[in-house]
Amino acid sequence: MREAFSGTREQFDRRLAPLLDNWQLGLEFNTNTAVISAVASGIGLGFISDLAAADALCCGRIVRLDLQQNWTRQLQLVCAADKYQTPLMGTFMDYALQWQGLQNG
């Protein structure tokens, strides 16, 4: 499981944990890579985003269990209000906003 106060852990605590009758926290990790490695080693189940798990799923290191629920998380693009935005930063922000649009529609 991700560490307390991480976004992934918050999603688990709010949405999945209340649905489980009997579960026990085994280990906490501060990276998705560590969670994936633990699951791939057979230590137990993990709870991470599809995006974080994509490579490990693709190569067969782990398998996805279908929870039959679509859990989404709202992400925000933020920047300092008074800070100069470089052209590269502007390009990245345009890309991120376009990518978000592709994901939603």
C-alpha positions in Angstrom: 0.0 0.0 0.0 1.1 3.5 -0.6 2.0 5.6 2.4 -0.5 7.5 4.5 -1.5 10.9 3.0 -0.6 9.9 -0.6 -3.4 10.4 -3.1 -3.6 6.7 -3.9 -3.8 5.8 -0.2 -6.5 8.4 0.2 -8.6 6.8 -2.6 -8.2 3.4 -1.0 -9.1 4.6 2.5 -12.2 6.5 1.2 -13.5 4.2 -1.5 -12.3 0.6 -1.1 -11.5 0.0 2.6 -15.1 0.6 3.7 -16.3 -2.1 1.3 -13.9 -4.7 2.7 -15.0 -6.8 5.7 -11.6 -8.0 6.8 -8.4 -6.6 5.4 -5.0 -6.1 7.0 -2.3 -3.6 6.1 0.9 -5.5 5.5 3.4 -3.0 4.3 3.5 0.7 3.3 5.7 2.1 0.5 6.5 5.6 -0.7 6.7 4.8 -4.4 4.5 3.0 -6.9 7.5 1.0 -8.1 7.9 -0.4 -4.6 4.2 -1.4 -4.5 4.5 -3.1 -7.9 7.7 -4.9 -6.9 6.1 -6.2 -3.7 3.0 -7.4 -5.6 5.1 -9.0 -8.3 7.1 -10.8 -5.6 3.9 -12.4 -4.3 3.8 -10.4 -1.0 0.1 -9.5 -1.4 -2.3 -7.2 -3.2 -1.6 -3.6 -4.1 -3.8 -0.6 -5.0 -2.3 1.8 -7.5 -3.6 3.7 -10.6 -3.8 2.2 -14.0 -1.3 4.7 -15.3 1.3 3.8 -12.6 0.8 0.1 -13.3 0.7 0.2 -17.1 4.3 -1.0 -17.8 4.1 -3.8 -15.2 0.7 -4.9 -16.5 2.0 -4.8 -20.1 4.9 -7.0 -19.5 3.0 -9.4 -17.3 4.7 -8.8 -14.0 1.4 -8.2 -12.3 -2.3 -8.7 -13.2 -5.2 -6.4 -12.7 -8.2 -7.5 -10.6 -11.4 -6.1 -12.0 -13.3 -4.3 -9.2 -16.1 -3.5 -11.6 -16.0 0.1 -10.5 -14.7 3.2 -12.4 -12.8 5.3 -10.0 -11.6 8.6 -11.2 -9.6 11.3 -9.6 -9.6 15.0 -10.4 -6.2 16.4 -11.1 -5.3 20.0 -11.4 -2.6 21.8 -13.3 -1.3 24.7 -11.2 1.5 27.1 -11.4 2.8 30.2 -9.5 0.7 33.2 -10.3 3.6 35.7 -10.5 6.2 33.5 -12.0 7.5 33.9 -15.6 6.3 31.0 -17.8 9.0 29.9 -20.2 8.0 28.8 -23.7 8.9 25.2 -22.7 6.6 25.4 -19.7 3.8 26.9 -21.9 4.3 24.0 -24.3 4.1 21.5 -21.5 0.9 23.1 -20.1 -0.7 23.1 -23.5 0.1 19.4 -23.8 -1.2 18.5 -20.4 -4.4 20.3 -21.0 -4.8 18.6 -24.4 -4.1 15.2 -22.9 -6.6 15.8 -20.1 -9.2 16.6 -22.8 -8.4 13.4 -24.7 -8.8 11.4 -21.5 -12.2 12.9 -20.7 -13.7 12.8 -24.2 
